[in-house]
Amino acid sequence: MSNKTALVISAHSADFVWRCGGAIALHADKGYDVTVVCLSYGERGESAKLWKKDGMTLDTVKTERRREAEKAASALGVHDIQFFDLGDYPLEMTREAKDRLVDVMRAVQPEFMLTHSKFDPYNTDHMYVSQWTLECRAIAQAWGHKPGQKVLGAPQVYLFEPHQSEQMEWKPDTFLDISQVWEKKWAAIQCMEGQEHLWHYYENVAQNRGNHFMRNSGGQSGGRKSTHAEGFQSIFPRTVDEL
């Protein structure tokens, strides 16, 4: 069993695929056990294609979005995917749900966590999840919360790229080369049949970030070739021995 773990906290069932599917696949290949938590299925606000079908019901949409997410998770090599089914538009988190997420953080003991940008005027579900992730991280570090459980250390939290980054006060400080696992991410993207209109948008994002990776790794004077990459914004100072 791997001794390295990572945790992804996704507002809706497709977010982890678009925004950090490459990071998931890459770290899974490196031996990480990656756990994904989907707080909702995105059944109300992110399933328009399904709702346009005659006779569609909420339960049917949830079932279909869960099937898509599980198929995508398998394509990426996800170790465990959990669905909290909290509803969306609006996504609301009770104290019980927060405690449940804290339990996951403590059980997984992630090396790092991935979640949404702090601000998103187009989709407030996303920015609330960012806030709740940081809140639950702090609770998971508290020795007085459920004494006897292993407390959480201080995993870095990376905010993955939102849909329109220039509107979200999101500024990447980390680019991850996902060229070697791009085909896995592309396969996972195509599992999200309910949002087919986003497939090539996120393909373009990955290609553009590949260009940024190459430029920031040395450019034409020796930058590493990258066809696809993902961008992240770190929350906490990083402690490293070399840059």
C-alpha positions in Angstrom: 0.0 0.0 0.0 1.3 3.5 -0.9 2.4 5.7 2.0 1.7 8.8 -0.1 -1.8 10.2 -0.4 -3.6 13.2 -1.9 -7.1 14.6 -1.5 -9.3 16.4 -4.0 -12.4 18.2 -2.8 -14.7 18.9 -5.7 -18.0 20.9 -5.5 -19.6 19.0 -8.3 -19.1 15.6 -9.9 -17.2 16.9 -12.9 -15.0 19.6 -11.4 -12.1 17.2 -10.5 -11.9 16.0 -14.1 -11.7 19.4 -15.8 -9.5 21.1 -13.3 -7.0 18.6 -11.9 -7.5 15.3 -13.8 -3.9 15.5 -14.9 -2.6 15.9 -11.4 -4.6 13.0 -10.3 -3.4 10.7 -13.0 0.2 11.8 -12.7 0.4 11.3 -8.9 -1.5 8.0 -9.2 1.2 6.8 -11.6 3.8 7.9 -9.0 2.2 5.6 -6.4 -0.1 8.1 -4.6 -3.4 7.0 -3.4 -5.7 9.8 -4.5 -9.1 10.3 -2.8 -11.7 12.4 -4.5 -14.7 13.8 -2.6 -17.6 15.1 -4.7 -19.8 17.2 -2.4 -22.6 17.2 -5.0 -23.4 15.6 -8.3 -24.0 19.0 -10.0 -27.5 17.6 -10.7 -29.4 20.9 -10.7 -26.9 23.4 -12.2 -24.4 21.5 -14.3 -26.5 18.9 -16.1 -28.4 21.0 -18.7 -27.9 18.4 -21.4 -29.7 15.7 -19.3 -32.5 18.0 -18.3 -33.3 18.7 -21.9 -34.4 15.1 -22.3 -38.1 14.3 -22.0 -39.2 12.8 -18.7 -36.0 13.5 -16.9 -36.0 13.3 -13.0 -33.7 14.5 -10.3 -32.8 10.9 -9.3 -32.0 9.9 -12.9 -29.7 12.9 -13.3 -27.9 12.1 -10.1 -27.5 8.5 -11.1 -26.1 9.5 -14.5 -23.7 12.0 -13.1 -22.4 9.5 -10.6 -21.9 7.0 -13.3 -19.9 9.5 -15.3 -17.8 10.5 -12.4 -17.0 6.9 -11.4 -16.0 6.1 -14.9 -13.8 9.2 -15.1 -12.2 8.4 -11.7 -11.4 4.9 -13.0 -9.7 6.4 -16.1 -7.5 8.6 -13.9 -6.5 5.9 -11.4 -8.4 7.4 -8.5 -8.0 5.3 -5.3 -11.3 6.2 -3.7 -14.2 8.5 -4.8 -16.8 9.5 -2.3 -20.1 11.3 -2.9 -21.6 13.4 -0.1 -24.8 14.2 -2.1 -25.3 17.6 -0.5 -27.2 19.1 -3.4 -26.1 22.0 -5.6 -27.2 25.5 -6.7 -27.0 26.2 -3.8 -24.5 23.7 -2.3 -24.8 24.0 1.5 -22.7 22.3 4.1 -24.0 21.5 7.6 -21.8 21.0 10.7 -22.4 17.3 10.2 -21.1 17.4 6.6 -18.1 19.4 7.8 -17.3 16.8 10.4 -17.6 14.2 7.8 -15.1 16.0 5.6 -12.8 16.4 8.6 -13.0 12.6 9.1 -11.9 12.1 5.5 -9.0 14.5 5.8 -7.8 12.7 9.0 -8.3 9.2 7.5 -6.5 10.1 4.2 -3.7 12.2 5.8 -2.9 13.8 2.4 0.5 15.1 1.3 -1.5 17.9 -0.4 -5.1 18.9 -1.2 -6.7 20.3 -4.3 -9.8 22.4 -4.4 -11.5 25.5 -5.9 -10.5 29.1 -6.2 -11.3 31.5 -3.4 -13.6 33.6 -5.5 -16.1 32.7 -8.3 -18.9 35.2 -9.1 -20.3 32.8 -11.8 -20.6 29.8 -9.4 -20.7 30.5 -5.7 -20.8 26.8 -4.9 -17.1 26.7 -6.0 -15.9 29.5 -3.7 -17.9 28.2 -0.7 -16.1 24.8 -1.1 -12.8 26.6 -1.1 -13.7 28.3 2.2 -15.0 25.1 3.7 -11.9 23.2 2.7 -9.7 25.6 4.6 -12.1 25.6 7.6 -12.2 21.8 7.7 -8.4 21.6 7.4 -8.1 23.8 10.5 -10.6 21.7 12.4 -8.7 18.5 11.3 -5.6 20.0 12.9 -7.3 20.6 16.3 -6.3 18.2 19.0 -9.5 18.7 20.9 -11.7 17.7 17.9 -12.6 14.0 18.4 -9.6 13.3 20.7 -8.1 9.9 19.8 -8.2 10.4 16.1 -4.9 11.1 14.4 -4.8 14.9 13.8 -4.0 16.3 10.4 -0.5 17.8 9.7 -0.1 20.8 7.4 -0.8 19.7 3.8 -0.4 22.3 1.1 -3.7 23.4 -0.4 -3.6 24.1 -4.1 -6.4 25.9 -5.8 -7.0 24.5 -9.3 -7.9 26.6 -12.3 -11.4 28.1 -12.5 -13.3 28.5 -15.7 -12.5 32.1 -16.3 -9.4 32.7 -14.3 -9.1 36.4 -15.0 -12.5 37.0 -13.3 -11.7 34.8 -10.2 -8.7 36.6 -8.6 -6.8 33.4 -9.2 -3.1 33.6 -10.0 -1.2 30.4 -10.7 2.2 30.0 -9.0 2.7 26.3 -9.9 2.5 24.6 -13.3 2.4 20.8 -13.5 3.5 19.0 -16.7 0.8 16.4 -17.5 2.0 15.6 -21.0 2.7 11.9 -20.1 -0.8 11.4 -18.7 -2.8 13.7 -21.1 -4.4 10.7 -22.8 -5.8 9.5 -19.4 -7.2 13.0 -18.7 -8.7 13.2 -22.2 -10.4 9.8 -21.7 -11.8 11.0 -18.4 -13.0 14.3 -19.9 -14.9 12.3 -22.5 -16.7 10.4 -19.7 -18.5 13.6 -18.7 -21.1 13.2 -21.4 -23.5 15.6 -19.7 -21.2 18.5 -20.3 -19.8 17.7 -23.7 -19.7 21.4 -24.5 -16.7 21.8 -22.2 -14.5 19.0 -23.6 -12.4 21.0 -26.1 -12.4 24.1 -23.9 -10.4 22.2 -21.3 -8.3 20.6 -23.9 -7.3 24.1 -25.0 -6.6 25.2 -21.4 -4.2 22.2 -21.0 -2.4 23.0 -24.2 -2.0 26.7 -23.2 -0.7 25.8 -19.8 1.7 23.4 -21.5 3.1 26.4 -23.3 3.3 28.3 -20.0 5.1 25.4 -18.4 7.7 25.3 -21.2 8.2 29.1 -21.0 8.6 29.2 -17.3 11.0 26.2 -17.3 13.5 27.9 -19.5 11.7 29.0 -22.7 13.5 28.7 -26.0 16.9 28.7 -24.2 16.3 25.2 -22.8 12.7 24.9 -21.4 11.3 21.4 -21.0 8.9 20.4 -23.8 5.4 20.2 -22.5 2.3 19.6 -24.6 -0.2 19.8 -21.7 -0.1 21.2 -18.2 -2.3 22.3 -15.3 -1.9 25.5 -13.2 -2.4 25.8 -9.5 -2.3 28.5 -6.9 -0.8 27.5 -3.5 -2.3 28.9 -0.3 0.4 28.3 2.3 4.2 29.0 2.2 6.1 26.0 0.8 9.0 24.6 2.8 11.6 23.3 0.5 15.3 22.5 0.5 15.9 23.8 -3.1 13.9 25.7 -5.7 
